[in-house]
Amino acid sequence: MSTIIKFFVAPDHDAAAAVVEVGPDGVFESLTFGNFDAEEALIEWESIFTGQTFEDVVAAGVPEVVADPGDDEGPVVLAASRALQDALTGAEEQRLVEVSRLWVAEWSADGEVFDEGIAVWILSGLAGLARAIGQKPEGLYCWMA
């Protein structure tokens, strides 16, 4: 898997969708990661933070697809739910470590290997972005290519 993942903050879905072809760099504050399934991670993180099952989160339409050119090869923009944003905003470091451990354990159960330290780094970065949003109407988005 060779995926570029950029989480970013945008004022609304339209603004987030506008960067689908080029990515958020130079337009929005973003964090760059790679080589994991960010769509699945958004579902897993929400499931862990909220206590919902993976299936319930998927049934709720999370994460929401904001932009998808539809060629199954190109970039896509996803919106993190407000519930996940709020969970990240309120999470203290110990909770982020706990969620990271549970996330890595889920990956391990599927035969995947993911470094726990990197998982904590990812969630800590996302929590920082979410805290920057606070109660503003902006949202947390994910661009993948």
Salt bridges, closest charged atoms under 4 A:
ASP25 OD2 - LYS6 NZ 2.74
GLU64 OE1 - HIS13 NE2 3.04
ASP86 OD1 - ARG82 NE 3.43
GLU98 OE2 - ARG95 NH1 2.95
GLU116 OE2 - ARG101 NE 3.04
GLU138 OE1 - LYS136 NZ 3.82
